[in-house]
């Protein structure tokens, strides 16, 4: 069989080199972070700067920063507003935050412990039942909640608002607690049972102290959610009751002055300033608490 020595293998041109994934990530990541930084800081900047400016300066240059014209007069007027008492609104909101956090821990902790330590089918279905509550918009539940509270005699009461807020925080709290408890070795439970401790005592004296990062995360998320909540207290508490949270008090104070920006911006600043300070101080606990329960071991 003759072999053609003249034939040569054809050499195809190599496809153009594509940029390495690492190079693309180095370009995309800073751009995305810069856009996110702008989106998050611009509203805060506008709120902070315009809280100390008069109406004319706000309308003519909302982004300007005239140091010579900045004044504390409007902020002081918001603190001493005749429409509502800011300190009283802070106090009532803080009461709601503490009460909801305590009740949420008392209910979500034991429930999450039972779910995390049991592999039975009905227990896992119970977990799915709690998770289903996270997919329902809170605004869609307001009307049914009103009817339920009326039938229980809790309409327009602080107890009814507390019951609603606690129920709304349970799904996410239980989900986070279950993920965290499953990272704790079961051998600890066995050792406690050998020493004569029941399941209730085992949880509160041994497991619960080990859940500190998860508990702190739940407390922070629930506290910020309750503080910023507007729909629930506005609807479930009658305006004539005289009880205002921070958000409903701000609404009551600026609703009739909606075009007076010297009242809108300072009042909004008073509402969100504690939350921003609290979040900046506690953000490392949120990150550590979410990541500790994400990986087992």
Residue, then its C-alpha position, 0 to 999 in steps of 0.5 A: x500500500x503506497x503512502x503519499x509522503x507529500x501530504x501534510x497535516x493541515x494546521x488550524x489557526x488557534x481560536x482567539x484567547x478568551x480573557x481568563x475568568x479571574x481577569x473578568x472577576x477583577x473587573x466586574x466585582x469592583x464595578x458591581x461593588x461601586x454601583x452598590x455603594x452608590x445605591x446605598x449611600x446616596x439616599x442616606x446622604x440626601x437624608x442626612x444633608x437635607x435634614x439641616x437645610x431650609x426649604x429653599x436650599x432643599x429644592x434648589x440643590x438637594x445634593x449641595x452641602x452649604x456649610x454656612x447655611x446648615x442649622x439644627x433648628x429643623x431637627x430641634x423642631x422635629x424633636x419637640x413637635x406638637x403632633x407627637x412625642x419622639x421620646x415616647x415613640x422610641x420608648x413604645x417601639x423599644x418595648x415592642x422590640x424587647x417583648x417580641x425578641x423575648x417571646x420569639x426566643x422562648x417559642x422558636x428555640x425549643x421548637x427548633x431544637x425538636x426539629x433539629x434533633x429529630x429525623x422523623x418525617x412528620x418533624x421535617x413536614x413541620x419544618x416545611x410548614x414553618x418555612x411556608x410562612x416566609x413565602x407569604x407577603x406580610x401585607x396579604x395577611x393583614x385582613x385575615x389577622x384583623x378578623x382573627x384578632x377581632x374574634x379573640x377580642x385583641x383588636x386595637x390592643x398592644x397584645x394583638x400587635x405583639x401576637x402578630x409580630x411574634x408569629x411573623x418572626x417565628x418562621x425565619x427564627x426557627x429556620x436559622x436556629x435549626x441550621x445552627x443546632x445541627x452543627x452542635x454534636x448530638x453527643x452533647x445531648x447524650x452526655x447530658x441525658x446520662x447525667x440525668x438532664x431532661x430535654x428541656x433542661x438540656x436545651x436551656x442549660x447546655x445547647x442554648x448557651x452554645x447558640x449565642x451567634x445564632x441567637x444574636x443574629x435572630x435578635x438583630x434581624x427581628x429588632x430591625x424588622x420590628x423597628x422599621x415596621x409601619x403597616x402592622x402598627x398602623x393598621x392593628x393599632x387604632x390611631x385614636x389609641x394614642x400609642x405610636x411606634x417610631x414609624x407611625x409617629x413620624x407619619x402622624x407628624x408629617x402627613x399634614x405637612x407632606x410638602x414641608x421638606x424641613x419637617x419630612x427629612x428631620x423626622x425621617x432622620x430621627x426614625x432611622x438613625x438608631x437603626x443605622x447605628x445599631x446595624x453598623x455596630x452589630x453587623x459583624x455578629x450578623x455575618x458570623x451568625x449566618x455563616x456559622x450555621x451554614x457549614x456543619x463541622 
